[in-house]
Amino acid sequence: MALLSRVRKLIGDGGDPIYECRRCGTTLDSDAGDCPQCGKSDIAAYEIR
C-alpha cells in the first residue's frame, strides 16, 4: 500500500478509503493482500466523499 500512501500525500486525504475485492465484493482491511473469501489479490480502494 505504499503507492496508495504516496498518491494520498500528493492529492490530499479525502477520507478513509473502503477496500473491496473486485471479484467477490468482500470488504477488506487496508493491509489485506489477498481476499480471504475467494483468494484473489485484485483489490479496489474507493473513497467516499
C-alpha positions in Angstrom: 0.0 0.0 0.0 3.0 2.3 -0.2 1.9 3.6 -3.6 -1.6 4.5 -2.3 0.0 6.4 0.6 2.2 8.4 -1.8 -0.7 9.3 -4.0 -2.8 10.3 -1.0 0.0 12.7 0.1 0.1 14.3 -3.4 -3.6 14.9 -3.8 -4.7 15.1 -0.2 -6.7 12.9 2.1 -10.4 12.9 1.3 -11.4 10.4 3.9 -10.9 6.8 4.8 -11.0 4.5 1.7 -13.0 1.4 1.5 -11.1 -1.7 0.3 -13.1 -4.3 -1.6 -12.3 -7.5 -3.6 -13.1 -6.9 -7.3 -14.1 -10.5 -7.8 -16.5 -11.2 -5.0 -17.2 -7.8 -3.4 -15.9 -8.7 0.1 -14.9 -5.6 2.2 -11.3 -5.9 3.3 -8.8 -4.2 5.7 -6.3 -1.8 4.1 -3.4 -4.2 4.7 -5.1 -7.3 3.0 -3.0 -8.7 0.2 -5.5 -11.4 -0.8 -9.2 -11.8 -0.3 -9.9 -14.3 2.4 -13.2 -15.4 0.7 -12.0 -16.1 -2.9 -8.2 -15.9 -2.6 -7.8 -13.3 -5.4 -5.4 -10.3 -5.0 -7.3 -7.8 -7.2 -8.3 -5.3 -4.5 -10.1 -2.0 -5.2 -9.9 1.1 -3.0 -12.9 3.6 -3.1 -13.0 6.9 -1.3 -16.5 8.2 -0.5 -16.6 12.0 -0.2 
